[in-house]
Amino acid sequence: MSTTGPYRFVGMIPTGGQFVERPELTRRITGLWRQPGRPGNLSLFGHRRVGKSALVAHALGQLAHGERPDLAVVGLGLGGQGSVYDLFGAVTRQIAAAFPDAAGLTELSAAVGAARGWFDLHGALAAFFREVGRRNLHVLLVLDDFDRAPRVLPELSAFQLLRSLASEPGYTVGLLTVSRRPVIDIETDAAGGSYLDGVIAQRAYVGMFTAAEAGALVDRARAAGVDLSAVLPGLVARSGLHPYLLGLLCRELVEHHGQTGVVDVDAAFGSVAGEFRAHFDRLLEAVDVDSGGRGRALLRSIAAGERLPARTQDLQQLTDLGVVVANGEDLRLFAAEFASYVRDPRQPQDAGGAAGGRRGAGAHRCTALVVATEWSSAHGGLSTLNRQLCTALAGQRVQVFCTVLEATAEEVADAAARGVTLLVRTPVAGAPAETRLFRRPGLPDGVVPDLVIGHGRITGPAALMLAEDHFPSAKKLHFVHMDPDEIEWHKPDHADDAVYDAESRRNIELALGRAADRLVAVGPRLHGRFLGSLSRPEDQEPLRFDPGFDLADERPRKVPGGTPVTVLLTGRAEDARLKGLDLAAKACGLAAEWRHEAQLRRIELVVRGVPEQGSAAQVATLRDWADSTRLGIVPRHYTTDAQSLADDLGRASLVVMPSRAEGFGLAGLEALVAGTPVLVSGESGLGELLRDALGAEAAGRCVVPMSGDSAKDVDTWARAVDRVLRDPAAEFARAQELRADLAGRLTWASSADGLLTALGF
């Protein structure tokens, strides 16, 4: 989540003037195409969060329109590619799109995409790139995340193919690889030999900032009215010249100054010490992996001031990457704080001995009162998100109290184990249950919340009134989970008054959001919709909160065996059109017919969410929609029982979420986290988040586009379902890699921390 101020792009790829110029490295990249003709080759190396991707994006932005009309820049992250076929199919499609006037390239690209064997792929690629060269066109192929090449390029012949494209006459391709490790090591791990490394003569290392670059970053605090020049030595002691860590500490200093008027490096560091330690952990792990287990001991020796007997290849690589700073025979680690951590990683290095943050050792970051109706998820996704939100806030040193209408002893214990105190609102005779939420909660003596949180029109009014009547100094947050303008039209019971319902309910959400200190939209889709609505001069821009992909169990899922193959859809069946039950049934019906013709295992559609009343009629409708005797329909009543839901996922070979409109889509997220292959609607917040995180090409494997034309959408979904079920082993392997990737990028902790930081806590 981005924050305001001069350091709002910390941890993200900066745009425009937010990029800190790194002129020497930029020249190395732009030099690849400054001369006419074939681009050069370059390997770019650097550890996590030193700015490799930002540097490449900035350098490629220097390629002015019209400067090289003969050059197509194709950028792909290998983490988003399932196989060598996916990779080169995506490459040729992008090149054909970049040269729309080059007749024949689209057809040749289609032949690459249709290749199913190595011989066919090699021949199709040769024909495509020979045609590119014949037309005197050129390509710069940028492969980011190249450390993942062993998964995509498992054979030495695949690296040989890249070598041929980047070096042989007749081809006009230049290659830029971005990785942590040298290409020769990646090739050797993947295929036991090396072809590609020999043709990439140029190598560049992205390490720490120069002193001038660090000074430019620190100087940006002046835009917020803060002069950090006097504390620069203290900053460098903590973060060194590390681009991410220095930016993180500067951001915290500016935030702290805004609250206290004081520039205090120790207090600011105390608030981000956990993030520093997490980064140090990952850095040490990477160093150990790259050096075959030797790196940690080497760094410990340097941190202890020991004189090394000889300069080794490991040491040279660490120096090239900026982890070790060499001054003649003297060696040191890039930051004093990192050296302290390497000497004893068990001891937190918070400033002044404080292990907490701005309020001293063990202090709470703030106190939050969250207004909810329940702790478990008897009423669906809103309660699930609230439970995860409370847990994430507690993990960020927030003292969390959550009001609920009722709670079992097990729920109270579960909340306590997560660091959350449930406040059960006792009933009042003759009063509706919801009115209990408006009464002042029984907080412990002396506890006054700094933050009051409400969810939509369900608990938003109660949260607002509690804050205004009892806690006027507290900041108020109004979370929105859906947009009535999107969903009311699809509800069967609102056919006659959908306009009234949509407008009145949206007005309620906007009024509550304006009355709060900030409206918080769950996911990118809702954020985009409410960003446009809150456009009055006095309106505060809505905050965006992305649910996390934290893994509860990192073990890979087993591929379910037996017959039939199960496709799972979870959602209340009474909202059939909104949730796309008709699309799912019809698409699975078509896929079932195709599988029967191909003599493949039959499939069944399990629908978890069929109402207890009228379930027979609902099942009959599903069968009518499917229009296939080959498809089994298995109804399941709505449940919140964790074991039943886990059994559903354990049995499923595919989870589908074909919603016509979905604010976010927690059911799809939970399936992704479980390691199950998933297809989600492009008209969902989850679909948009996956495109943001993975890029459109990689996300296309699990995000299904929606046209609004039911017949067309049925065909699109049927083909997607059939594709996933054709090769379950490969799809489960991709699902495992995808969830690991997402878990490393998007966590509940980072979202909660970003939210609190944006509010000044």
Secondary structure, 3 states (H helix, E strand, C coil): CCCCCCCCCCCCCCCHHHCCCCHHHHHHHHCCCCCCCCCCCEEEECCCCCCHHHHHHHHHHCCCCCCCCCEEEEEEEHHHCCCHHHHHHHHHHHHHHHCCCCCCHHHHHHHHHHCCCHHHHHHHHHHHHHHHHHCCCEEEEEEECHHHHHHHCCCHHHHHHHHHHHHCCCCCEEEEEEECCCHHHHHHHHHCCCCHHHHCCEEEECCCCCHHHHHHHHHHHHHHCCCCHHHHHHHHHHHCCCHHHHHHHHHHHHHHHHHHCCCCHHHHHHHHHHHHHHHHHHHHHHHHHHCCCCHHHHHHHHHCCCCCCCCCHHHHHHHHCCCEEEECCEEEECCHHHHHHHHCCCCCCCHHHCCCECCECCCCCEEEEEECCCCCCCCCHHHHHHHHHHHHHHHCCEEEEEEECCCCHHHHHHHHHCCEEEEECCCCCCCCHHHHHHCCCCCCCCCCCCEEEEEHHHHHHHHHHHHHHHCCCCEEEEEECCCHHHHHHHCHHHCCCHHHHHHHHHHHHHHHHHHCCEEEEEHHHHHHHHHHHCCCCCCCCCEEECCCCCCCCCCCCCCCCCCCEEEEEECCHHHHHHHCHHHHHHHHHHHHHHHHHCCCCCEEEEEEEECCCCHHHHHHHHHHHHCCCCCEEEEEECCCCHHHHHHHHHHCCEEEECCCCECCCHHHHHHHHHCCCEEEECCEHHHHHHHHHHCHHHHCCCEECCCCCHHHHHHHHHHHHHHHHHCHHHHHHHHHHHHHHHHHHCCHHHHHHHHHHHCCC
